[in-house]
């Protein structure tokens, strides 16, 4: 990407103002790269310890109706780094703190919260909830994950990480491995990869957890070569980038089915030894057991660096949709 850490031109910045961020497919390649360029600009500012005030006087509503560590904290850190403030709802099925516990609908909640803030970041366990939130809110909405649907900001930081680690996305083979059926991160990431001149995408998963056919059909229709396999050892031999995901226990209705598949795809040093020289390993985290701790010592194990990249990428998104880039 040219001028990776230069702030995009004003005309490119203005095209994002007031827009929602619901899924990766809504962006063109040029728009995606404008986001990444601004993220690099903000990362340079963070490294230089600059005190930013781009979002001074603004409030972000952080609505997490499903547990989160990295996404929630990186969004909140991003807002604070930009000089803004945060109001938060965090809850789970066993610890509800909002009026959802009283039966309030998501639609009504957003109608109310919309009056309290300048931008909404929302995660929901319900696939498609991003559309409900977008419909109800007048302020910009950023989808922080909706069930097994989409997770666009994760895909953006994934691409940002790949470019930092490999220098380019073009001409590489990508292995997306694990729970491809329920993993919203890979559902968004594959849309982003399809914007580039990738060599091949290998989808490696247990047979019960393959990528939804409507997604693979859409990517193949764009001329991207996709190979599906059910053996992690075979897949990683070709992966310039290996993207592991955990088996999503919370998406299973049958506990026995989860127990049957949860240990089928575990990346170890044995697999690392089979990878091409310079291969990079990514993971959206949290990790359960699908990457052995021994792999952490491999120089191409980039998943913790990947998590750190969430802050500048989410800074860029917050500033762009609110028209706050200074």
ZADO-1210 file (C-alpha; in nm, 4 decimals, padded with zeros to 6 digits):
<atoms>
<atom x="00.0000" y="00.0000" z="00.0000" code="UNK" pos="1"/>
<atom x="00.1415" y="00.3391" z="-00.0965" code="UNK" pos="2"/>
<atom x="00.1888" y="00.6091" z="00.1673" code="UNK" pos="3"/>
<atom x="00.0791" y="00.3683" z="00.4375" code="UNK" pos="4"/>
<atom x="00.1211" y="00.6153" z="00.7236" code="UNK" pos="5"/>
<atom x="00.0143" y="00.9361" z="00.5513" code="UNK" pos="6"/>
<atom x="-00.3203" y="01.0865" z="00.6430" code="UNK" pos="7"/>
<atom x="-00.5640" y="01.0414" z="00.3504" code="UNK" pos="8"/>
<atom x="-00.6703" y="01.3444" z="00.1495" code="UNK" pos="9"/>
<atom x="-00.9580" y="01.5494" z="00.2885" code="UNK" pos="10"/>
<atom x="-01.1879" y="01.4403" z="00.0059" code="UNK" pos="11"/>
<atom x="-01.1398" y="01.0758" z="00.1044" code="UNK" pos="12"/>
<atom x="-01.1991" y="01.1518" z="00.4716" code="UNK" pos="13"/>
<atom x="-01.5290" y="01.3266" z="00.4043" code="UNK" pos="14"/>
<atom x="-01.6776" y="01.0253" z="00.2291" code="UNK" pos="15"/>
<atom x="-01.6993" y="00.8382" z="00.5612" code="UNK" pos="16"/>
<atom x="-01.8734" y="01.1059" z="00.7681" code="UNK" pos="17"/>
<atom x="-02.2044" y="00.9898" z="00.9121" code="UNK" pos="18"/>
<atom x="-02.1703" y="00.6396" z="00.7660" code="UNK" pos="19"/>
<atom x="-02.2364" y="00.3182" z="00.9574" code="UNK" pos="20"/>
<atom x="-01.9783" y="00.0390" z="00.9582" code="UNK" pos="21"/>
<atom x="-02.1827" y="-00.2813" z="00.9362" code="UNK" pos="22"/>
<atom x="-01.9811" y="-00.5215" z="00.7198" code="UNK" pos="23"/>
<atom x="-01.6707" y="-00.5335" z="00.5034" code="UNK" pos="24"/>
<atom x="-01.8605" y="-00.5754" z="00.1771" code="UNK" pos="25"/>
<atom x="-01.9879" y="-00.2169" z="00.2039" code="UNK" pos="26"/>
<atom x="-01.6371" y="-00.0827" z="00.1356" code="UNK" pos="27"/>
<atom x="-01.4436" y="-00.0514" z="-00.1858" code="UNK" pos="28"/>
<atom x="-01.0750" y="-00.1405" z="-00.1845" code="UNK" pos="29"/>
<atom x="-00.9919" y="00.2309" z="-00.1981" code="UNK" pos="30"/>
<atom x="-01.2075" y="00.3008" z="00.1075" code="UNK" pos="31"/>
<atom x="-01.0558" y="00.0090" z="00.2958" code="UNK" pos="32"/>
<atom x="-00.7065" y="00.1383" z="00.2261" code="UNK" pos="33"/>
<atom x="-00.8021" y="00.4894" z="00.3349" code="UNK" pos="34"/>
<atom x="-00.9055" y="00.3431" z="00.6721" code="UNK" pos="35"/>
<atom x="-00.5782" y="00.1538" z="00.7013" code="UNK" pos="36"/>
<atom x="-00.3723" y="00.4571" z="00.6028" code="UNK" pos="37"/>
<atom x="-00.5404" y="00.6650" z="00.8738" code="UNK" pos="38"/>
<atom x="-00.4842" y="00.3822" z="01.1234" code="UNK" pos="39"/>
<atom x="-00.1121" y="00.3919" z="01.0423" code="UNK" pos="40"/>
<atom x="-00.1170" y="00.7725" z="01.0845" code="UNK" pos="41"/>
<atom x="-00.2691" y="00.7307" z="01.4307" code="UNK" pos="42"/>
<atom x="-00.0304" y="00.4489" z="01.5197" code="UNK" pos="43"/>
<atom x="00.2621" y="00.6778" z="01.4406" code="UNK" pos="44"/>
<atom x="00.1080" y="00.9380" z="01.6722" code="UNK" pos="45"/>
<atom x="00.0718" y="00.6814" z="01.9508" code="UNK" pos="46"/>
<atom x="00.4317" y="00.5658" z="01.9110" code="UNK" pos="47"/>
<atom x="00.5438" y="00.9292" z="01.9307" code="UNK" pos="48"/>
<atom x="00.3373" y="00.9698" z="02.2532" code="UNK" pos="49"/>
<atom x="00.1338" y="01.2518" z="02.1002" code="UNK" pos="50"/>
<atom x="-00.1663" y="01.3701" z="02.2975" code="UNK" pos="51"/>
<atom x="-00.4624" y="01.3735" z="02.0585" code="UNK" pos="52"/>
<atom x="-00.7837" y="01.5715" z="02.0901" code="UNK" pos="53"/>
<atom x="-00.9555" y="01.4789" z="01.7622" code="UNK" pos="54"/>
<atom x="-01.2713" y="01.3644" z="01.9462" code="UNK" pos="55"/>
<atom x="-01.2621" y="01.6057" z="02.2370" code="UNK" pos="56"/>
<atom x="-01.6155" y="01.6702" z="02.3626" code="UNK" pos="57"/>
<atom x="-01.7587" y="01.3584" z="02.1985" code="UNK" pos="58"/>
<atom x="-01.9084" y="01.0484" z="02.3621" code="UNK" pos="59"/>
<atom x="-01.8985" y="00.6903" z="02.2385" code="UNK" pos="60"/>
<atom x="-02.1676" y="00.4495" z="02.3588" code="UNK" pos="61"/>
<atom x="-02.0055" y="00.1086" z="02.4064" code="UNK" pos="62"/>
<atom x="-02.2894" y="-00.1462" z="02.4024" code="UNK" pos="63"/>
<atom x="-02.1737" y="-00.5027" z="02.4513" code="UNK" pos="64"/>
<atom x="-02.4631" y="-00.7433" z="02.4937" code="UNK" pos="65"/>
<atom x="-02.2172" y="-01.0315" z="02.4580" code="UNK" pos="66"/>
<atom x="-01.8847" y="-01.0826" z="02.6418" code="UNK" pos="67"/>
<atom x="-01.5771" y="-00.9160" z="02.4946" code="UNK" pos="68"/>
<atom x="-01.2257" y="-00.8264" z="02.6040" code="UNK" pos="69"/>
<atom x="-01.0197" y="-00.7095" z="02.3034" code="UNK" pos="70"/>
<atom x="-01.2942" y="-00.5490" z="02.0948" code="UNK" pos="71"/>
<atom x="-01.4544" y="-00.3598" z="02.3820" code="UNK" pos="72"/>
<atom x="-01.1328" y="-00.2461" z="02.5478" code="UNK" pos="73"/>
<atom x="-00.9619" y="-00.1507" z="02.2222" code="UNK" pos="74"/>
<atom x="-01.2636" y="00.0556" z="02.1153" code="UNK" pos="75"/>
<atom x="-01.2776" y="00.2264" z="02.4542" code="UNK" pos="76"/>
<atom x="-00.9005" y="00.2805" z="02.4510" code="UNK" pos="77"/>
<atom x="-00.9275" y="00.4198" z="02.0981" code="UNK" pos="78"/>
<atom x="-01.1908" y="00.6728" z="02.2040" code="UNK" pos="79"/>
<atom x="-00.9906" y="00.7793" z="02.5080" code="UNK" pos="80"/>
<atom x="-00.6718" y="00.8104" z="02.2998" code="UNK" pos="81"/>
<atom x="-00.8626" y="01.0474" z="02.0711" code="UNK" pos="82"/>
<atom x="-00.9636" y="01.2651" z="02.3656" code="UNK" pos="83"/>
<atom x="-01.3259" y="01.1513" z="02.3815" code="UNK" pos="84"/>
<atom x="-01.5302" y="00.9877" z="02.6553" code="UNK" pos="85"/>
<atom x="-01.7126" y="00.6552" z="02.6849" code="UNK" pos="86"/>
<atom x="-02.0402" y="00.5342" z="02.8346" code="UNK" pos="87"/>
<atom x="-02.0679" y="00.1576" z="02.8584" code="UNK" pos="88"/>
<atom x="-02.3118" y="-00.1303" z="02.8853" code="UNK" pos="89"/>
<atom x="-02.1513" y="-00.4730" z="02.9233" code="UNK" pos="90"/>
<atom x="-02.3475" y="-00.7864" z="02.9960" code="UNK" pos="91"/>
<atom x="-02.3918" y="-01.1555" z="02.9360" code="UNK" pos="92"/>
<atom x="-02.6810" y="-01.3970" z="02.9644" code="UNK" pos="93"/>
<atom x="-02.5942" y="-01.4573" z="03.3294" code="UNK" pos="94"/>
<atom x="-02.5210" y="-01.0972" z="03.4222" code="UNK" pos="95"/>
<atom x="-02.7616" y="-00.8534" z="03.2597" code="UNK" pos="96"/>
<atom x="-02.7187" y="-00.4922" z="03.3668" code="UNK" pos="97"/>
<atom x="-02.9297" y="-00.3081" z="03.1091" code="UNK" pos="98"/>
<atom x="-03.3066" y="-00.2899" z="03.0703" code="UNK" pos="99"/>
<atom x="-03.2855" y="-00.5902" z="02.8387" code="UNK" pos="100"/>
<atom x="-03.3266" y="-00.7829" z="03.1641" code="UNK" pos="101"/>
<atom x="-03.6706" y="-00.6200" z="03.1946" code="UNK" pos="102"/>
<atom x="-03.7670" y="-00.7126" z="02.8411" code="UNK" pos="103"/>
<atom x="-03.6670" y="-00.3968" z="02.6550" code="UNK" pos="104"/>
<atom x="-03.6021" y="-00.4641" z="02.2876" code="UNK" pos="105"/>
<atom x="-03.2740" y="-00.3825" z="02.1177" code="UNK" pos="106"/>
<atom x="-03.4622" y="-00.1377" z="01.8938" code="UNK" pos="107"/>
<atom x="-03.5967" y="00.0592" z="02.1911" code="UNK" pos="108"/>
<atom x="-03.2583" y="00.0544" z="02.3636" code="UNK" pos="109"/>
<atom x="-03.0916" y="00.2109" z="02.0596" code="UNK" pos="110"/>
<atom x="-03.3656" y="00.4743" z="02.0213" code="UNK" pos="111"/>
<atom x="-03.2767" y="00.5887" z="02.3733" code="UNK" pos="112"/>
<atom x="-02.8972" y="00.5546" z="02.3644" code="UNK" pos="113"/>
<atom x="-02.8863" y="00.7457" z="02.0363" code="UNK" pos="114"/>
<atom x="-02.9667" y="01.0636" z="02.2317" code="UNK" pos="115"/>
<atom x="-02.6752" y="01.0110" z="02.4715" code="UNK" pos="116"/>
<atom x="-02.3797" y="00.9911" z="02.2363" code="UNK" pos="117"/>
<atom x="-02.2095" y="01.0820" z="01.9094" code="UNK" pos="118"/>
<atom x="-02.1306" y="00.7281" z="01.7922" code="UNK" pos="119"/>
<atom x="-02.2512" y="00.3790" z="01.8900" code="UNK" pos="120"/>
<atom x="-02.0359" y="00.0670" z="01.9003" code="UNK" pos="121"/>
<atom x="-02.2543" y="-00.2394" z="01.9494" code="UNK" pos="122"/>
<atom x="-02.2012" y="-00.6128" z="01.9879" code="UNK" pos="123"/>
<atom x="-02.4941" y="-00.8518" z="01.9980" code="UNK" pos="124"/>
<atom x="-02.5277" y="-01.2310" z="02.0107" code="UNK" pos="125"/>
<atom x="-02.7994" y="-01.2050" z="01.7442" code="UNK" pos="126"/>
<atom x="-02.7003" y="-01.2511" z="01.3798" code="UNK" pos="127"/>
<atom x="-02.8269" y="-00.9534" z="01.1810" code="UNK" pos="128"/>
<atom x="-02.8627" y="-00.7256" z="01.4855" code="UNK" pos="129"/>
<atom x="-02.6394" y="-00.4745" z="01.3056" code="UNK" pos="130"/>
<atom x="-02.9322" y="-00.3846" z="01.0807" code="UNK" pos="131"/>
<atom x="-03.1653" y="-00.3231" z="01.3756" code="UNK" pos="132"/>
<atom x="-02.9118" y="-00.0944" z="01.5424" code="UNK" pos="133"/>
<atom x="-02.8475" y="00.0939" z="01.2185" code="UNK" pos="134"/>
<atom x="-03.2203" y="00.1408" z="01.1603" code="UNK" pos="135"/>
<atom x="-03.2813" y="00.2863" z="01.5048" code="UNK" pos="136"/>
<atom x="-02.9784" y="00.5153" z="01.5414" code="UNK" pos="137"/>
<atom x="-02.9287" y="00.8592" z="01.3916" code="UNK" pos="138"/>
<atom x="-02.5639" y="00.8752" z="01.4996" code="UNK" pos="139"/>
<atom x="-02.3070" y="00.6547" z="01.3211" code="UNK" pos="140"/>
<atom x="-02.3088" y="00.2867" z="01.4215" code="UNK" pos="141"/>
<atom x="-02.0096" y="00.0525" z="01.4222" code="UNK" pos="142"/>
<atom x="-02.0825" y="-00.3195" z="01.4302" code="UNK" pos="143"/>
<atom x="-01.8585" y="-00.4878" z="01.6879" code="UNK" pos="144"/>
<atom x="-01.9921" y="-00.8337" z="01.6005" code="UNK" pos="145"/>
<atom x="-02.3442" y="-00.9677" z="01.5568" code="UNK" pos="146"/>
<atom x="-02.3758" y="-01.3347" z="01.6427" code="UNK" pos="147"/>
<atom x="-02.2297" y="-01.5525" z="01.3682" code="UNK" pos="148"/>
<atom x="-02.2816" y="-01.2707" z="01.1174" code="UNK" pos="149"/>
<atom x="-02.0112" y="-01.0089" z="01.0613" code="UNK" pos="150"/>
<atom x="-01.7200" y="-00.8502" z="01.2483" code="UNK" pos="151"/>
<atom x="-01.5895" y="-00.5825" z="01.0090" code="UNK" pos="152"/>
<atom x="-01.3542" y="-00.4022" z="01.2463" code="UNK" pos="153"/>
<atom x="-01.1747" y="-00.7289" z="01.3233" code="UNK" pos="154"/>
<atom x="-01.1248" y="-00.7900" z="00.9520" code="UNK" pos="155"/>
<atom x="-00.9809" y="-00.4412" z="00.9117" code="UNK" pos="156"/>
<atom x="-00.7267" y="-00.4934" z="01.1872" code="UNK" pos="157"/>
<atom x="-00.6497" y="-00.8393" z="01.0456" code="UNK" pos="158"/>
<atom x="-00.5689" y="-00.6897" z="00.7048" code="UNK" pos="159"/>
<atom x="-00.3714" y="-00.4102" z="00.8718" code="UNK" pos="160"/>
<atom x="-00.1686" y="-00.6741" z="01.0574" code="UNK" pos="161"/>
<atom x="-00.1093" y="-00.8832" z="00.7452" code="UNK" pos="162"/>
<atom x="00.0262" y="-00.5815" z="00.5592" code="UNK" pos="163"/>
<atom x="00.2551" y="-00.4928" z="00.8492" code="UNK" pos="164"/>
<atom x="00.3797" y="-00.8505" z="00.8822" code="UNK" pos="165"/>
<atom x="00.4058" y="-00.9493" z="00.5132" code="UNK" pos="166"/>
<atom x="00.4285" y="-00.6151" z="00.3326" code="UNK" pos="167"/>
<atom x="00.1411" y="-00.6995" z="00.0968" code="UNK" pos="168"/>
<atom x="-00.1717" y="-00.9107" z="00.0620" code="UNK" pos="169"/>
<atom x="-00.1183" y="-00.9827" z="-00.3063" code="UNK" pos="170"/>
<atom x="00.0228" y="-01.3131" z="-00.4329" code="UNK" pos="171"/>
<atom x="-00.0129" y="-01.4970" z="-00.1009" code="UNK" pos="172"/>
<atom x="-00.1932" y="-01.8156" z="00.0009" code="UNK" pos="173"/>
<atom x="-00.4207" y="-01.7826" z="00.3026" code="UNK" pos="174"/>
<atom x="-00.5344" y="-02.0640" z="00.5303" code="UNK" pos="175"/>
<atom x="-00.8498" y="-01.9886" z="00.7300" code="UNK" pos="176"/>
<atom x="-00.8851" y="-02.2672" z="00.9849" code="UNK" pos="177"/>
<atom x="-01.1175" y="-02.3809" z="01.2624" code="UNK" pos="178"/>
<atom x="-01.4844" y="-02.2951" z="01.3056" code="UNK" pos="179"/>
<atom x="-01.5629" y="-02.1405" z="00.9689" code="UNK" pos="180"/>
<atom x="-01.9366" y="-02.1964" z="01.0054" code="UNK" pos="181"/>
<atom x="-01.9873" y="-01.9815" z="01.3138" code="UNK" pos="182"/>
<atom x="-01.6786" y="-01.7604" z="01.3100" code="UNK" pos="183"/>
<atom x="-01.7877" y="-01.4088" z="01.2175" code="UNK" pos="184"/>
<atom x="-01.4250" y="-01.2958" z="01.1970" code="UNK" pos="185"/>
<atom x="-01.3541" y="-01.5196" z="00.8962" code="UNK" pos="186"/>
<atom x="-01.6882" y="-01.4259" z="00.7381" code="UNK" pos="187"/>
<atom x="-01.5681" y="-01.0653" z="00.7280" code="UNK" pos="188"/>
<atom x="-01.2027" y="-01.1395" z="00.6559" code="UNK" pos="189"/>
<atom x="-01.2694" y="-01.3429" z="00.3428" code="UNK" pos="190"/>
<atom x="-01.4622" y="-01.0476" z="00.1961" code="UNK" pos="191"/>
<atom x="-01.1611" y="-00.8244" z="00.2605" code="UNK" pos="192"/>
<atom x="-00.9154" y="-01.0719" z="00.1062" code="UNK" pos="193"/>
<atom x="-01.1310" y="-01.0929" z="-00.2057" code="UNK" pos="194"/>
<atom x="-01.0452" y="-00.7282" z="-00.2791" code="UNK" pos="195"/>
<atom x="-00.6810" y="-00.8233" z="-00.3369" code="UNK" pos="196"/>
<atom x="-00.4879" y="-01.0350" z="-00.5866" code="UNK" pos="197"/>
<atom x="-00.4536" y="-01.3307" z="-00.3526" code="UNK" pos="198"/>
<atom x="-00.3074" y="-01.6535" z="-00.4840" code="UNK" pos="199"/>
<atom x="-00.5487" y="-01.8882" z="-00.3090" code="UNK" pos="200"/>
<atom x="-00.7673" y="-01.9197" z="00.0009" code="UNK" pos="201"/>
<atom x="-00.7664" y="-02.2590" z="00.1730" code="UNK" pos="202"/>
<atom x="-01.0613" y="-02.3215" z="00.4045" code="UNK" pos="203"/>
<atom x="-00.9645" y="-02.5856" z="00.6614" code="UNK" pos="204"/>
<atom x="-01.2248" y="-02.7022" z="00.9112" code="UNK" pos="205"/>
<atom x="-01.4026" y="-03.0039" z="01.0567" code="UNK" pos="206"/>
<atom x="-01.6674" y="-03.1235" z="00.8129" code="UNK" pos="207"/>
<atom x="-01.9417" y="-03.0008" z="01.0459" code="UNK" pos="208"/>
<atom x="-01.8012" y="-02.6471" z="01.0545" code="UNK" pos="209"/>
<atom x="-01.7373" y="-02.5495" z="00.6923" code="UNK" pos="210"/>
<atom x="-01.7720" y="-02.1947" z="00.5623" code="UNK" pos="211"/>
<atom x="-02.1359" y="-02.1204" z="00.4658" code="UNK" pos="212"/>
<atom x="-02.1892" y="-02.1999" z="00.0976" code="UNK" pos="213"/>
<atom x="-02.3356" y="-01.8573" z="00.0196" code="UNK" pos="214"/>
<atom x="-02.0059" y="-01.7011" z="00.1264" code="UNK" pos="215"/>
<atom x="-01.7835" y="-01.9370" z="-00.0731" code="UNK" pos="216"/>
<atom x="-02.0056" y="-01.9013" z="-00.3806" code="UNK" pos="217"/>
<atom x="-01.9814" y="-01.5228" z="-00.3600" code="UNK" pos="218"/>
<atom x="-01.6013" y="-01.5300" z="-00.3288" code="UNK" pos="219"/>
<atom x="-01.5589" y="-01.7782" z="-00.6147" code="UNK" pos="220"/>
<atom x="-01.7805" y="-01.5570" z="-00.8300" code="UNK" pos="221"/>
<atom x="-01.5165" y="-01.2855" z="-00.7883" code="UNK" pos="222"/>
<atom x="-01.2555" y="-01.5124" z="-00.9438" code="UNK" pos="223"/>
<atom x="-01.0794" y="-01.6095" z="-00.6208" code="UNK" pos="224"/>
<atom x="-00.9511" y="-01.9680" z="-00.6034" code="UNK" pos="225"/>
<atom x="-01.0873" y="-02.1453" z="-00.2959" code="UNK" pos="226"/>
<atom x="-00.9907" y="-02.4914" z="-00.1747" code="UNK" pos="227"/>
<atom x="-01.1769" y="-02.6639" z="00.1082" code="UNK" pos="228"/>
<atom x="-01.0096" y="-02.9348" z="00.3179" code="UNK" pos="229"/>
<atom x="-01.0577" y="-03.1131" z="00.6482" code="UNK" pos="230"/>
<atom x="-00.6970" y="-03.1701" z="00.7545" code="UNK" pos="231"/>
<atom x="-00.4981" y="-02.8939" z="00.9230" code="UNK" pos="232"/>
<atom x="-00.1617" y="-03.0568" z="00.8474" code="UNK" pos="233"/>
<atom x="-00.2321" y="-03.0625" z="00.4740" code="UNK" pos="234"/>
<atom x="-00.3551" y="-02.7025" z="00.4737" code="UNK" pos="235"/>
<atom x="-00.0718" y="-02.5285" z="00.6589" code="UNK" pos="236"/>
<atom x="00.1947" y="-02.6595" z="00.4178" code="UNK" pos="237"/>
<atom x="00.0859" y="-02.3902" z="00.1723" code="UNK" pos="238"/>
<atom x="-00.0120" y="-02.1048" z="00.4026" code="UNK" pos="239"/>
<atom x="00.1809" y="-01.7797" z="00.3840" code="UNK" pos="240"/>
<atom x="-00.0749" y="-01.6610" z="00.6383" code="UNK" pos="241"/>
<atom x="-00.2450" y="-01.9113" z="00.8691" code="UNK" pos="242"/>
<atom x="-00.5504" y="-01.7680" z="01.0432" code="UNK" pos="243"/>
<atom x="-00.6662" y="-01.9903" z="01.3274" code="UNK" pos="244"/>
<atom x="-01.0034" y="-01.9607" z="01.4992" code="UNK" pos="245"/>
<atom x="-01.1472" y="-02.1264" z="01.8058" code="UNK" pos="246"/>
<atom x="-01.4416" y="-02.3651" z="01.7956" code="UNK" pos="247"/>
<atom x="-01.7278" y="-02.1358" z="01.9015" code="UNK" pos="248"/>
<atom x="-01.8796" y="-02.3177" z="02.1964" code="UNK" pos="249"/>
<atom x="-02.1460" y="-02.0506" z="02.2496" code="UNK" pos="250"/>
<atom x="-02.2904" y="-02.1133" z="01.9018" code="UNK" pos="251"/>
<atom x="-02.3602" y="-02.4839" z="01.9677" code="UNK" pos="252"/>
<atom x="-02.7055" y="-02.5927" z="02.0802" code="UNK" pos="253"/>
<atom x="-02.5844" y="-02.9495" z="02.1430" code="UNK" pos="254"/>
<atom x="-02.3011" y="-02.9730" z="02.4027" code="UNK" pos="255"/>
<atom x="-02.2107" y="-03.3221" z="02.2825" code="UNK" pos="256"/>
<atom x="-02.1505" y="-03.1945" z="01.9305" code="UNK" pos="257"/>
<atom x="-01.9145" y="-02.9285" z="02.0664" code="UNK" pos="258"/>
<atom x="-01.7224" y="-03.1877" z="02.2690" code="UNK" pos="259"/>
<atom x="-01.6863" y="-03.4033" z="01.9589" code="UNK" pos="260"/>
<atom x="-01.5235" y="-03.1334" z="01.7455" code="UNK" pos="261"/>
<atom x="-01.3488" y="-02.8999" z="01.9920" code="UNK" pos="262"/>
<atom x="-01.0071" y="-03.0689" z="01.9759" code="UNK" pos="263"/>
<atom x="-00.9926" y="-03.1544" z="01.6044" code="UNK" pos="264"/>
<atom x="-00.7891" y="-02.8518" z="01.4922" code="UNK" pos="265"/>
<atom x="-00.4963" y="-02.7718" z="01.7222" code="UNK" pos="266"/>
<atom x="-00.1905" y="-02.5952" z="01.5800" code="UNK" pos="267"/>
<atom x="00.1412" y="-02.7102" z="01.7313" code="UNK" pos="268"/>
<atom x="00.5108" y="-02.6713" z="01.6553" code="UNK" pos="269"/>
<atom x="00.4747" y="-02.9796" z="01.4348" code="UNK" pos="270"/>
<atom x="00.2515" y="-02.7738" z="01.2038" code="UNK" pos="271"/>
<atom x="00.4797" y="-02.4695" z="01.2237" code="UNK" pos="272"/>
<atom x="00.7670" y="-02.6799" z="01.0906" code="UNK" pos="273"/>
<atom x="00.5587" y="-02.7625" z="00.7828" code="UNK" pos="274"/>
<atom x="00.4760" y="-02.4011" z="00.6953" code="UNK" pos="275"/>
<atom x="00.6502" y="-02.2025" z="00.4215" code="UNK" pos="276"/>
<atom x="00.9446" y="-01.9914" z="00.5341" code="UNK" pos="277"/>
<atom x="00.8247" y="-01.6589" z="00.6769" code="UNK" pos="278"/>
<atom x="00.4674" y="-01.7772" z="00.7337" code="UNK" pos="279"/>
<atom x="00.2610" y="-01.5687" z="00.9743" code="UNK" pos="280"/>
<atom x="00.0094" y="-01.7055" z="01.2247" code="UNK" pos="281"/>
<atom x="-00.2911" y="-01.4942" z="01.3212" code="UNK" pos="282"/>
<atom x="-00.5833" y="-01.5507" z="01.5565" code="UNK" pos="283"/>
<atom x="-00.8643" y="-01.3079" z="01.6506" code="UNK" pos="284"/>
<atom x="-00.8496" y="-01.4371" z="02.0110" code="UNK" pos="285"/>
<atom x="-00.9515" y="-01.5477" z="02.2669" code="UNK" pos="286"/>
<atom x="-00.7505" y="-01.8646" z="02.2322" code="UNK" pos="287"/>
<atom x="-00.8798" y="-02.1787" z="02.4017" code="UNK" pos="288"/>
<atom x="-00.6528" y="-02.4657" z="02.2960" code="UNK" pos="289"/>
<atom x="-00.6414" y="-02.4352" z="01.9167" code="UNK" pos="290"/>
<atom x="-00.2892" y="-02.2880" z="01.9220" code="UNK" pos="291"/>
<atom x="-00.0494" y="-02.4648" z="02.1580" code="UNK" pos="292"/>
<atom x="00.1342" y="-02.2261" z="02.3908" code="UNK" pos="293"/>
<atom x="00.4651" y="-02.3558" z="02.2523" code="UNK" pos="294"/>
<atom x="00.3833" y="-02.1819" z="01.9222" code="UNK" pos="295"/>
<atom x="00.4016" y="-01.8415" z="02.0930" code="UNK" pos="296"/>
<atom x="00.7829" y="-01.8520" z="02.0647" code="UNK" pos="297"/>
<atom x="00.7700" y="-01.8693" z="01.6841" code="UNK" pos="298"/>
<atom x="00.8692" y="-01.5315" z="01.5376" code="UNK" pos="299"/>
<atom x="00.5765" y="-01.5394" z="01.2964" code="UNK" pos="300"/>
<atom x="00.3221" y="-01.5871" z="01.5762" code="UNK" pos="301"/>
<atom x="00.1624" y="-01.2448" z="01.5360" code="UNK" pos="302"/>
<atom x="-00.1674" y="-01.2810" z="01.7236" code="UNK" pos="303"/>
<atom x="-00.0745" y="-01.0612" z="02.0189" code="UNK" pos="304"/>
<atom x="00.0665" y="-00.7951" z="01.7848" code="UNK" pos="305"/>
<atom x="-00.2586" y="-00.8350" z="01.5912" code="UNK" pos="306"/>
<atom x="-00.4645" y="-00.7599" z="01.9035" code="UNK" pos="307"/>
<atom x="-00.2612" y="-00.4443" z="01.9695" code="UNK" pos="308"/>
<atom x="-00.3365" y="-00.3215" z="01.6180" code="UNK" pos="309"/>
<atom x="-00.7036" y="-00.2960" z="01.7122" code="UNK" pos="310"/>
<atom x="-00.6469" y="00.0393" z="01.8819" code="UNK" pos="311"/>
<atom x="-00.5209" y="00.2477" z="01.5856" code="UNK" pos="312"/>
<atom x="-00.7630" y="00.0799" z="01.3434" code="UNK" pos="313"/>
<atom x="-01.0582" y="00.1562" z="01.5685" code="UNK" pos="314"/>
<atom x="-00.9285" y="00.5087" z="01.6284" code="UNK" pos="315"/>
<atom x="-00.9416" y="00.5573" z="01.2521" code="UNK" pos="316"/>
<atom x="-01.2979" y="00.4289" z="01.2253" code="UNK" pos="317"/>
<atom x="-01.4290" y="00.6389" z="01.5137" code="UNK" pos="318"/>
<atom x="-01.2705" y="00.9564" z="01.3806" code="UNK" pos="319"/>
<atom x="-01.3798" y="00.8913" z="01.0225" code="UNK" pos="320"/>
<atom x="-01.7493" y="00.8269" z="01.0821" code="UNK" pos="321"/>
<atom x="-01.7808" y="01.1266" z="01.3159" code="UNK" pos="322"/>
<atom x="-01.5827" y="01.3585" z="01.0887" code="UNK" pos="323"/>
<atom x="-01.3287" y="01.4225" z="01.3644" code="UNK" pos="324"/>
<atom x="-00.9929" y="01.3715" z="01.1927" code="UNK" pos="325"/>
<atom x="-00.7774" y="01.6744" z="01.2723" code="UNK" pos="326"/>
</atoms>
